[in-house]
């Protein structure tokens, strides 16, 4: 479904007074606006299925691929994504930037692999230290003072086929991770490739000036006016909408029998 007028107006209203600043490194830029993810999903045909009044936002994919995303402000797993067949699941902490989450969900929207090189190769190309083990597990760590650590390990020692990813952003001077993500099950590699692409890139993200949710990230003026940043968001969303239109037009319609109207008493006028 395309974004409604009210959804567009709400986003524009929330960002009209935010001065856009380039913020880096991106993995420490703070969560950003979750609508970077959810607006793209809605434009690609996903729908909101959460009940009115539910503090969570629940989105479900189109009928042919009913993947499910839960945005839960009350959980440490702020983002939760489950496959339609329950073969895999992914969770992302609240401080994971929306742009990094979108690396995963954008590939989910695309639906089919498109020749990615794979997560480990992306990390190696970016200069990360990668150790691959004979048993199929591996770990990697980025360079520099603000490191990201990725680990693919067995869930159970007696089941080598069942593995899970844990990826963490580490603070410069030790302590608890800034954020953590966990991905388990038979995860399609193209989804991990999209995630890794966003993890390794050095391109800054746009945040409001003095965004209090960043974690030691650096900011500099972007040169964009607030309305230009808003237009860039909707250009991204509208691109997903255009790609989804042919699928919406060719999706077979489901014909349901018309309900039978009850007979009205003779004394009641239906006009």
LINVENUR-V485802 format. One record per backbone hydrogen bond with DSSP energy under -1.0 kcal/mol. NH is the residue of the N-H (numbers start at 1). CO is the residue of the C=O. If there is no record, write none. Layout:
# LINVENUR-V485802
NH;CO  NH;CO
This chain:
# LINVENUR-V485802
8;4  9;5  10;6  11;7  12;8  13;9  14;10  15;11  16;12  18;15  21;207  22;220  23;205  24;218  28;25  29;26  36;33  37;34  38;34  39;35  41;37  42;38  43;39  44;40  45;42  46;41  47;60  49;58  50;58  54;51  57;71  59;69  60;47  61;67  65;62  67;65  68;82  69;59  70;80  71;57  72;78  75;72  78;76  79;92  80;70  81;90  82;68  83;88  86;83  89;184  90;81  91;182  92;79  93;180  96;93  98;31  101;97  102;98  104;101  105;101  106;102  108;104  109;105  110;106  111;107  122;118  123;119  124;120  125;121  126;122  127;124  128;123  129;141  131;139  133;137  136;133  138;152  139;131  140;150  141;129  142;148  149;168  150;140  151;166  152;138  153;164  155;162  159;156  162;159  164;153  165;183  166;151  167;181  168;149  169;179  170;147  174;171  178;169  181;167  182;91  183;165  184;89  185;163  186;87  187;185  191;188  192;188  193;189  194;190  195;191  196;192  197;193  198;194  199;195  200;196  205;23  207;21  209;19  211;208  214;211  215;28  218;24  220;22  222;20  229;225  230;226  231;227  232;228  233;229  234;230  235;231  236;232  237;233  238;234  239;235  240;236  241;237  242;238  243;239  244;240  245;241  248;244  249;245  250;246  251;247  268;265
